[in-house]
Amino acid sequence: MKKDLKKDYETFVIRKSISPLRRLVHFILFAALWIYVAFVLVVNFAFLFGFYSDDFVSFYLLLNLNYDLYIKLLIAIAGLIIITAIYSTFRLVYLRRLNKDVK
């Protein structure tokens, strides 16, 4: 006997409501992280395009950035993208094979 899949999908996801204070804390945290990322990118691109000033040199040294590590970082990011794509493809094929009736 086959279970009724539509009934299972109605209660499959349990969502927890988040309080407004917690939502505000998450927003502030993510905004601060993205501001930091933008700051690091501005400093890096300033050095790549030859905008040298005392402030940029100080920030570059403060962040302990290394120009030689850019290639290693790009290789690591590309590797993670490839691994994620391969894993998600296999997982999607497995789940579709498991639930042939569900589309």
ChimeraX attribute file (.defattr): number of C-alpha atoms within 10 A of each C-alpha:
attribute: neighborCount
match mode: 1-to-1
recipient: residues
	/A:1	3
	/A:2	4
	/A:3	7
	/A:4	8
	/A:5	12
	/A:6	10
	/A:7	9
	/A:8	10
	/A:9	9
	/A:10	9
	/A:11	9
	/A:12	10
	/A:13	8
	/A:14	7
	/A:15	7
	/A:16	6
	/A:17	6
	/A:18	8
	/A:19	8
	/A:20	9
	/A:21	9
	/A:22	10
	/A:23	11
	/A:24	11
	/A:25	11
	/A:26	12
	/A:27	12
	/A:28	12
	/A:29	12
	/A:30	12
	/A:31	12
	/A:32	12
	/A:33	12
	/A:34	12
	/A:35	12
	/A:36	12
	/A:37	11
	/A:38	12
	/A:39	12
	/A:40	16
	/A:41	12
	/A:42	13
	/A:43	20
	/A:44	20
	/A:45	11
	/A:46	16
	/A:47	16
	/A:48	11
	/A:49	8
	/A:50	9
	/A:51	12
	/A:52	12
	/A:53	11
	/A:54	8
	/A:55	10
	/A:56	16
	/A:57	15
	/A:58	12
	/A:59	16
	/A:60	17
	/A:61	11
	/A:62	9
	/A:63	11
	/A:64	9
	/A:65	14
	/A:66	10
	/A:67	10
	/A:68	8
	/A:69	10
	/A:70	12
	/A:71	10
	/A:72	10
	/A:73	11
	/A:74	11
	/A:75	12
	/A:76	12
	/A:77	12
	/A:78	12
	/A:79	12
	/A:80	12
	/A:81	12
	/A:82	12
	/A:83	12
	/A:84	11
	/A:85	12
	/A:86	12
	/A:87	12
	/A:88	12
	/A:89	12
	/A:90	11
	/A:91	12
	/A:92	12
	/A:93	11
	/A:94	11
	/A:95	12
	/A:96	13
	/A:97	11
	/A:98	10
	/A:99	10
	/A:100	8
	/A:101	8
	/A:102	10
	/A:103	5
